[in-house]
Amino acid sequence: MKAPRGVSKRSARTLITLTPDFSGAIDAFQTLRGVLIAQMMESILKEHRNQIAPEIIWNIEKGLEVTNAQLLDAERVRSRLYRTMEAFFERYDLLLCPTVSVPPFPKDQRYVEFIAGQPTKTYIDWIAITFAITMTSCPALSLPAGFTKAGSARGTAGDWASPRGSRIIKSEPSHGRSAGVKRSSPC
């Protein structure tokens, strides 16, 4: 087998492109996050509403409106995602995927409103790829993949999600070096 560019022949493995079923992850996460934020911040909302960002108010109110049926559905999705990944990792060692959908944006910009020209529905949609991985209960590691022309960190090599991931990465310390990853930053 020919090793992919940047991967030593000794450590080359078959690279397979497939996508586990993450359907329902975004809605389930939004429900569970809403409940969590409401539980943590309901009393703050009552006393300090005028000092809280509109996006957080929306999140608290979303959580307060969640029904038992919606909460159970969200937990069912989380459970299905866990089982999906459990089956996935019976066959594969790692799941590699992007972890950001946009490059860094100015700190005075509250959130990303558009991704690839499409409007986001909520203030946290721009990090949906990361919370989808969180919903699987897998440990994950994000690695920088380079820098923009302006010198900001750009994208990531992906989430390395796997119950065995840390063992795999530790066993092959040359992966990063052979792929050209350097310990440097623009700062």
C-alpha positions, 0 to 999 in steps of 0.5 A, a space after each residue: 500500500 502506498 502511504 498518503 503524502 506526509 505519512 510514513 510507510 511504517 505508520 500508513 493505514 488504509 484511509 476510509 472516507 465515511 460519515 457516521 450518522 449524526 442526524 439529530 445532533 444539532 437539535 438535541 444539543 440545542 435542547 440539552 444546552 438550553 436546559 443546562 443554561 436555564 438551570 444555571 442562569 434562570 435566577 440571573 435572568 430574573 434579576 439582571 435581564 437587562 445586563 445579559 446578551 440577547 443570545 444568552 436570554 434566548 438560550 435560557 428561555 429556550 431551556 425553560 420552554 423544553 418539554 419532557 418529551 423534547 428532553 427525552 428525544 434529545 437524550 435518545 439522540 445522544 444515546 443513539 450517537 453513543 451507540 453509533 460511535 461505539 459500533 464505528 470504533 469496533 471497526 475503525 481507530 479514529 474519526 477525523 473531521 474538521 472542527 471549525 467552519 470559519 477562520 477566526 473572526 474579530 473579537 468585537 463580532 459576537 458570533 458568526 452570522 453566515 457560513 459559506 454565504 448561508 445564514 446561521 440559525 443560532 449564535 452557536 451554529 458556527 461551532 456545530 461540528 464541535 458540539 456534534 462530536 461532544 454529543 458522542 461522549 468521545 474524547 477529542 483532540 483538535 490540532 491546528 492545520 495552518 494559518 491564514 494570510 493574516 497569521 491567525 490559526 486556520 481550521 484544524 486537522 480535525 477532531 481525533 475522536 476515539 476511545 483508543 485515540 490517545 493510545 494510538 497517538 502516543 504510539 506513533 509520535 512521528 505522525 505529526 513530524 512526518 505530516 509537517 506539523 511544526 511547533 510554531 505559532 505566528 505570535 
